[in-house]
Structure formats: structure tokens, C-alpha cells
Amino acid sequence: MEMNIKKVLTPTPGRGLVIAGPCSAETEGQVMQCAKDLAKLNQVDLFRSGIWKPRTRPGSFEGVGKEGLQWLKRVKEETGLRTTTEVAKASHVYDCLKAGIDVLWLGARTTVNPFSVQEVADALSGTDIPVLIKNPINPDLGLWQGAVERIYKAGITRIGLIHRGFSYHGKTSYRNVPRWQMAIEMKRKFPDLQMFVDNSHICGRRDTLQEVAQEALNLNYDGLMTEVHPRPDEAWSDAAQQITPEVFGEMLQNLRLRKPTADEVEMADLIELRRQIDEVDSDLIGMLGKRMQLADSIGEFKAARNIAVLQSDRWEAIMAEAAKAGAKHGLSEEFMKSYLRAVHQESIDHQDAIVNR
Ligand SMILES: O=C(O)C(=O)C[C@]1(C(=O)O)C=C[C@@H](O)C=C1
């Protein structure tokens, strides 16, 4: 789909874009205090706060509702900070437009549902308010892409992406695993869309916020969305991941913005290193091709003798040996596992084609 996308926020040279504010607007006092403290940092581009909170189970704090929009209006009047909040229904959009909210965002639980996205898109039609779109809860790039397309088709041209990580059933130190490759793929599909990292939802805790924000800047994200609360421990939602404006200010100080690419002088050295990488890649592909030819021969052997393609004991042995060899060369266990799984599947596919002939 041909798109003419514009920036949601205009960057200040030399620093990344910053969206910050409490997870939820709780009281007028809490919102105003947070906004005033953040405004003092002089680095915040947009003040965020949840007014309607989609909670997993009923009974948790579900947001103050419409009343909170007036507090955001006051934030803008008294601090000059532009404001943003989450919308999930047509009525939310109308209320926000009436209250003069500057930017809207679609949450992960909305992006996941095309009916909801379409309802919001229809309500947006005829307006030109910028919209940020969080990734869906599950790692389905199509849903994220679909949400962008629905909002764009409604006539919105200032659209951005928020990477908040994905639900994961296994053991992990993240609240929502980042799966950076999904965001990278989204950037590849939509190079003009600004990309923000929601480090609060990826981490779910305070001590890793900085590390994840830096990782995003290393990957050339445009900025971050972080949850900041004047008294994080007392927050009515997501207390564990919120930090004070002061700690947030320190975090911003410590973040290093990266240049998008090398300048002309640096480029010469980079070109030589890239040439060497191309050579190694070409060798690796040649070796993989050779490996698959051997798998084909084993496939012929098995076809002639009616032997199963999968040989679990042999594969276990290969995995164990390769993990050790990989470690010696500085390759992580995680990388070795996914590399070997891909090789094994390709080998099985090759042999399947032969034994099924
Ligand atoms: O050794 C075999 O029997 C093979 O088929 C080769 C191979 C491999 O690619 O290394 C592929 C499938 C088996 O599960 C185990 C190993």
C-alpha cells in the first residue's frame, strides 16, 4: 500500500524524542505534579497518561474516565506540554478531540482486534490528529501492519509506532519480550513511521528500563515512551515499572543517541569491513548448500531402506557439540539453538522431498 506518512513529533537535533507520564491519571494533583516535574526536565516532547485502562481482569482500577481529560487540558495550559492518551472506542476518540488532546494512541489490546481498530479509524475520519499504534499483544506483524493501514485509510497521515513487547508464556526476565526482529521488520515495511520503545511495558520493572531504552536507541528508534509517576510505589496501576521524574531525568542523561549512519570519512573503513562480511556470508551459504547436499544423500539412503527422517539421538549429539563449539567462538547459546533449529528443519524438508518422491 502506497503511503505518504508524516512525522508525529518533530525531533530536536541531538536528542531522541521523549514521551513520558504516569501509567494512569489517578488524581488531578498527581497528574499536575508529574507534568510539572517532567516539564522541568526540558526534554519531554509529549505527556502521556491513561484515562481509560484496559485491565486483564475486572476489579482492577479501570481509569478515571472522561474527567481526566480536563486534567490533561490543564497540563497543556500550565506546562505547555502536549498530551496523549489511549483510545479504544469511538466515544474515547470523540471525547479526546473535544478536550483538545494532541496525540492519540492505540493500545496493544486494541491493535490485536481489527473490529476495534476499525471503530477507532471510523471515528478519526475527517480529523488530522496524530496517532501512535502499539504492537499487538501477540507477535503477529500482520495485525500491527493492518492497524497502520486502517488508520491511514481513515485519512490520518501522522502515524507512529510504539514497540511495547509481546506476551510470552515461558520464563523470562521481561514483562513482555521485545522480539526486536519484529520491530525491525516493521521499520523495514514502514521506513517513514517514527518508532518509539515503550520500555516500561517491555521491562515491567525499574532496574532494566535504561538498558532496554539504550538498546532501542542502538537500533535507531526515534525515541521512547516511559511511565513516570511522582510516587511510583503508590501508583494505582503498574507500580513496579514506574519511576520518579528525577530518576527518569537521570536515565535520559545517561542515554546515548546514535548517529543513523557513518559519515563520509568513516564510511571508507566501514565499506572494507562490509566487503569482508559479504565474503564470509558467501562462504557460509556455500557451506550450508554443501551440508544440504549431504542431507540429500542421507535422504536417498533412508528412502531406499525406509528409515525415518528424524533421528533424535543424532540430532541431540549435534546440538550438544555445536553449542560447545559455538561458545568457543563467542556465539550465544540462544543464537546456536535458533541457528541449529533452522538448519535441522531445512535438512528435514530436503529429506522429506526425497523420501516422499
Ligand atoms: O543423520 C541423519 O540421519 C540425518 O538425517 C541428518 C540430520 C542433519 O541434518 O544433521 C537431519 C535429520 C536428523 O534428525 C538428524 C540429522
The ligand as an SDF file (V2000), in Angstrom:
LIG
                    3D

 16 16  0  0  0  0  0  0  0  0999 V2000
   21.9820  -38.0090   10.4680 O   0  0  0  0  0  0  0  0  0  0  0  0
   20.8800  -38.1400    9.9200 C   0  0  0  0  0  0  0  0  0  0  0  0
   20.2250  -39.2130    9.9740 O   0  0  0  0  0  0  0  0  0  0  0  0
   20.3080  -37.0510    9.1520 C   0  0  0  0  0  0  0  0  0  0  0  0
   19.2560  -37.2360    8.5730 O   0  0  0  0  0  0  0  0  0  0  0  0
   20.9660  -35.7140    9.1340 C   0  0  0  0  0  0  0  0  0  0  0  0
   20.3760  -34.7570   10.1130 C   0  0  0  0  0  0  0  0  0  0  0  0
   21.2180  -33.4510    9.9550 C   0  0  0  0  0  0  0  0  0  0  0  0
   20.8500  -32.6130    9.1650 O   0  0  0  0  0  0  0  0  0  0  0  0
   22.2580  -33.3810   10.5990 O   0  0  0  0  0  0  0  0  0  0  0  0
   18.9550  -34.4780    9.7630 C   0  0  0  0  0  0  0  0  0  0  0  0
   17.9080  -35.0870   10.3870 C   0  0  0  0  0  0  0  0  0  0  0  0
   18.0560  -35.9230   11.5590 C   0  0  0  0  0  0  0  0  0  0  0  0
   17.0850  -35.6850   12.5330 O   0  0  0  0  0  0  0  0  0  0  0  0
   19.4120  -35.8670   12.1240 C   0  0  0  0  0  0  0  0  0  0  0  0
   20.4470  -35.2780   11.4710 C   0  0  0  0  0  0  0  0  0  0  0  0
  1  2  2  0
  2  3  1  0
  2  4  1  0
  4  5  2  0
  4  6  1  0
  6  7  1  0
  7  8  1  0
  7 11  1  0
  7 16  1  0
  8  9  2  0
  8 10  1  0
 11 12  2  0
 12 13  1  0
 13 14  1  0
 13 15  1  0
 15 16  2  0
M  END
$$$$
